[in-house]
């Protein structure tokens, strides 16, 4: 065989491997699909007013090269009426995910369980520096939690996605973007977590699923308060049937909506996320998305402000004046060649 023929054969064999060598991993949903009881039941009980736990973890997207400096924040309070901070209580932390088949205890110093909530009911957990690119689920459990006696879910769950540069992200607001109105979050809260009554926009589930199936990482950035994190996850997973992470809520009611969303998206961008498209319904959404660096042609606003924002800022308007179209026509536009694959690779 001539040398040039040998070179040709070698190129054919090795070119596909070099082509995909630098691909980012797709979200590893299977690795974080544990059988833990995550959500409380929906029936109201009088002791919910002072005892129901609102424990949550703020999801993070972290670059693999920055993992050693990354911190995960959790918040613990109780009572649907009072939201009293759970202060100076010890917490055990565990994680599972890509490359792990069982929960791993995370130690703070020599012993497991010596994370301690501060006067705001928060703990800050330094992420294990050994975490590699992939998806991870964290479980945080209060030790000797009296809420267990009331058959509540007393574990706080959150997610960390460790990425390399270039992971393609699609951002969604929730209220009046995926839901039919801003009132839906209050309906769920007043119904003590009954998410079945939260109405979605037409084809909202199909829109999120389209991006999931093409390998994009889904990020929800909502102005809901932190205590709505769990019912938001519950609605996304059980009622809309879509991934419920990465989810971020406001840490305080005083947080400026536009500023919080813009700052968070810029943080994810600094960590290597490529902000591809974003969906919202409000002016604060449009301004936050644009100022975070998302191109006008990839910012989509649905609802009453859509036309004005399209004229004012050049974003893409999705009209749904009678609340009967939702994303049906939009999906026809973006399916197929309108939305390229993210070209991520499946975890091994």
C-alpha positions in Angstrom: 0.0 0.0 0.0 1.3 3.4 -0.8 2.1 5.9 1.9 -0.6 8.3 0.8 -3.2 5.5 0.9 -2.1 4.7 4.5 -2.5 8.3 5.5 -5.9 8.4 4.0 -7.1 5.3 5.9 -5.6 6.6 9.2 -7.4 9.9 8.7 -10.7 8.2 8.1 -10.4 6.1 11.2 -9.3 8.8 13.6 -11.0 11.9 12.3 -14.4 11.2 13.9 -12.7 10.7 17.3 -10.9 14.0 17.0 -14.1 15.7 15.8 -16.0 14.8 19.1 -13.1 14.9 21.5 -13.9 18.4 22.8 -17.7 18.0 23.0 -19.4 19.1 26.2 -21.4 16.5 28.1 -25.2 16.6 27.8 -27.0 17.1 31.1 -26.8 13.7 33.0 -30.4 13.4 34.1 -30.1 9.7 34.8 -27.2 10.1 37.3 -29.3 12.4 39.5 -32.6 10.4 39.2 -32.8 9.0 42.8 -35.8 7.5 44.5 -35.8 9.9 47.4 -39.1 11.4 48.5 -38.7 15.0 47.5 -42.1 16.8 47.7 -44.6 17.1 50.6 -48.2 16.1 50.2 -50.7 18.8 49.2 -53.3 18.6 51.9 -53.4 21.5 54.3 -52.7 20.8 58.0 -53.0 23.4 60.7 -49.4 22.8 61.9 -48.2 23.8 58.4 -48.5 27.4 59.6 -45.5 27.0 62.0 -43.9 23.7 61.2 -43.9 23.0 57.5 -40.3 23.0 56.2 -39.2 25.3 53.4 -35.7 23.9 52.9 -34.0 24.5 49.6 -30.7 24.7 47.8 -29.8 27.3 45.1 -28.6 25.4 42.0 -25.3 26.2 40.5 -23.5 26.0 37.2 -19.7 25.8 37.8 -16.8 25.5 35.4 -14.7 22.5 36.0 -11.6 24.7 36.3 -13.3 26.8 39.1 -14.8 24.0 41.1 -12.3 24.4 44.0 -13.6 27.9 44.6 -17.3 27.2 44.2 -19.8 27.3 47.1 -23.4 25.9 47.3 -25.9 27.9 49.4 -28.8 26.3 51.2 -31.7 27.9 53.2 -33.8 26.4 56.0 -37.0 28.0 57.4 -40.3 26.7 58.7 -43.9 27.7 58.7 -46.1 28.7 55.7 -47.3 31.7 57.8 -44.1 32.8 59.5 -41.1 31.5 57.6 -39.0 31.4 60.7 -35.3 30.8 60.1 -33.9 27.5 61.4 -30.8 28.9 63.3 -27.7 27.1 64.7 -28.7 23.6 63.7 -26.4 20.9 62.4 -26.8 19.7 58.8 -25.4 16.6 57.1 -24.6 16.9 53.4 -24.5 14.2 50.7 -24.1 14.1 47.0 -24.6 11.8 44.0 -24.3 12.2 40.3 -22.1 11.5 37.3 -19.7 8.7 38.1 -21.3 7.8 41.4 -23.9 5.1 42.1 -24.6 5.9 45.8 -24.8 9.0 48.1 -21.4 10.3 49.2 -21.2 12.1 52.6 -19.5 15.4 52.3 -17.4 16.3 55.4 -16.8 19.8 56.7 -13.6 19.1 58.5 -13.0 15.7 60.1 -16.7 14.8 60.7 -19.8 14.5 58.7 -22.7 16.6 59.9 -20.9 19.6 61.3 -22.3 22.2 58.9 -24.2 24.6 61.0 -26.9 27.0 60.0 -26.2 30.7 60.7 -28.6 33.3 62.1 -30.3 33.5 58.7 -30.9 29.8 58.5 -28.3 29.3 55.8 -25.3 27.1 55.3 -22.5 27.5 52.7 -21.0 24.3 51.4 -17.7 24.3 49.5 -18.0 21.9 46.6 -15.7 18.9 46.4 -12.7 19.9 44.2 -12.7 16.4 42.7 -16.0 16.9 40.9 -15.6 16.5 37.1 -17.8 17.6 34.2 -21.3 16.2 34.9 -24.6 16.6 36.8 -24.7 16.3 40.6 -27.6 16.2 43.2 -27.0 17.4 46.7 -29.0 16.4 49.7 -28.9 18.4 53.0 -30.5 16.9 56.1 -31.1 18.7 59.4 -30.0 16.5 62.3 -32.8 15.7 64.9 -35.3 17.7 62.8 -38.7 17.9 64.7 -40.5 18.3 61.4 -39.8 14.6 60.7 -42.4 13.8 63.4 -45.0 15.4 61.2 -44.1 13.2 58.2 -42.7 16.1 56.2 -39.9 15.9 53.6 -37.1 17.2 55.7 -34.2 17.0 53.2 -33.2 19.9 51.0 -32.2 19.0 47.5 -30.3 21.1 44.9 -28.2 20.5 41.8 -24.8 21.4 40.6 -23.8 21.2 36.9 -20.1 21.1 36.3 -19.3 22.3 32.8 -16.5 23.0 30.4 -16.5 26.2 28.3 -19.1 26.4 25.7 -22.1 24.5 27.2 -25.2 25.8 25.4 -27.9 27.1 27.7 -31.5 28.1 27.1 -33.1 30.3 29.8 -36.7 30.4 30.9 -38.6 32.6 33.2 -41.6 30.8 34.7 -44.6 32.9 35.6 -46.6 34.1 32.6 -43.8 32.6 30.4 -44.4 28.9 31.1 -47.5 29.4 33.2 -50.6 31.2 32.0 -50.4 34.1 34.5 -48.4 35.6 37.3 -51.1 34.5 39.7 -50.2 30.9 39.4 -47.4 31.0 41.9 -49.7 32.5 44.5 -52.4 29.9 43.7 -49.9 27.1 44.4 -48.7 28.7 47.6 -52.2 29.3 48.9 -53.1 25.8 48.0 -50.2 24.5 50.2 -48.3 23.2 47.2 -51.1 21.8 45.1 -49.3 22.4 41.8 -52.0 20.5 39.7 -54.0 23.7 39.4 -51.2 25.8 37.9 -52.1 26.3 34.3 -49.3 26.3 31.7 -49.3 28.2 28.4 -50.3 26.0 25.4 -47.3 23.9 24.2 -45.0 25.3 27.0 -44.0 21.7 27.8 -43.2 20.9 24.1 -41.0 24.0 23.9 -38.8 23.0 26.9 -38.7 19.4 25.7 -37.5 20.5 22.2 -34.4 22.1 23.7 -33.9 19.2 26.1 -33.9 16.7 23.3 -31.4 18.7 21.4 -29.0 18.6 24.3 -29.3 22.2 25.6 -29.0 22.8 29.3 -32.2 24.2 30.7 -32.0 27.1 33.2 -35.0 28.6 35.0 -34.5 32.1 36.4 -37.6 33.2 38.2 -38.4 36.2 40.5 -40.3 33.8 42.8 -39.0 33.8 46.4 -36.8 31.0 47.7 -39.6 29.3 49.6 -41.3 28.6 46.2 -38.3 26.6 45.0 -39.8 23.2 45.8 -43.3 23.8 44.4 -41.6 25.2 41.3 -39.6 22.0 40.9 -42.7 19.9 41.6 -44.7 21.7 38.9 -42.0 21.5 36.3 -41.3 17.8 36.8 -44.8 16.4 37.7 -47.2 18.6 35.9 -45.2 20.0 32.9 -43.0 16.9 32.6 -39.7 18.7 32.0 -36.4 18.9 33.9 -36.5 20.8 37.1 -32.9 22.0 37.2 -31.0 24.4 36.9 -33.5 26.5 39.0 -32.8 29.8 40.6 -35.1 31.9 42.7 -34.6 35.2 44.4 -32.7 34.9 47.7 -34.6 37.9 49.2 -37.8 39.8 48.3 -35.8 43.0 48.2 -33.7 41.7 45.3 -34.2 43.8 42.1 -35.7 41.4 39.6 -33.8 42.7 36.5 -30.6 43.1 38.4 -30.7 39.7 40.0 -31.5 37.9 36.7 -28.8 39.8 34.8 -26.2 39.2 37.4 -26.9 35.5 37.7 -26.8 35.0 33.9 -23.5 36.9 33.7 -22.1 34.6 36.5 -23.1 31.5 34.5 -21.5 33.1 31.4 -18.2 33.7 33.3 -18.3 30.1 34.3 -18.3 29.0 30.6 -22.0 28.8 29.8 -23.0 29.9 26.3 -26.3 31.7 26.7 -28.0 30.7 23.5 -31.7 31.7 23.8 -34.0 33.1 26.5 -37.7 33.3 27.0 -39.7 35.7 29.2 -42.8 37.8 29.4 -41.8 41.0 31.1 -39.7 44.1 30.3 -37.4 43.1 33.2 -36.8 39.8 31.5 -36.0 41.4 28.1 -33.6 43.9 29.6 -31.9 41.3 31.8 -31.4 38.9 28.9 -30.1 41.6 26.6 -27.8 43.1 29.1 -26.5 39.6 30.0 -25.2 39.4 26.4 -27.9 37.3 24.7 -28.5 38.5 21.1 -31.7 40.3 20.2 -32.7 37.6 17.7 -32.5 35.0 20.5 -34.5 36.8 23.1 -38.2 35.8 22.9 -40.9 37.6 24.8 -44.5 36.4 25.0 -47.6 38.3 26.1 -48.7 41.9 26.4 -45.3 43.5 26.3 -44.0 41.5 23.3 -44.8 44.0 20.5 -43.6 47.1 22.3 -40.4 45.4 23.2 -39.9 44.2 19.7 -40.2 47.7 18.4 -38.2 49.2 21.3 -35.3 46.7 21.7 -35.5 44.5 18.6 -36.4 41.3 20.5 -38.6 38.6 19.1 -42.3 38.9 19.9 -44.5 35.8 20.5 -48.2 36.9 20.4 -50.7 35.1 22.6 -53.4 37.7 23.2 -56.3 35.2 23.7 -54.1 32.7 25.6 -55.0 30.0 23.2 -52.0 29.9 20.9 -49.1 29.7 23.4 -46.0 28.5 21.7 -47.7 26.5 18.9 -46.8 28.8 16.0 -43.4 29.5 17.5 -42.5 25.8 17.7 -43.3 25.5 14.0 -40.7 28.2 13.3 -37.9 26.9 15.5 -38.2 23.1 14.9 -35.7 21.4 12.6 -33.1 23.7 11.1 -34.5 26.6 13.2 -32.7 25.2 16.2 -29.5 23.3 15.6 -28.4 20.5 17.9 -26.2 21.5 20.8 -23.7 18.7 19.8 -23.2 17.6 23.3 -22.1 14.0 24.0 -23.9 11.6 26.3 -22.1 10.7 29.6 -20.2 7.4 29.4 
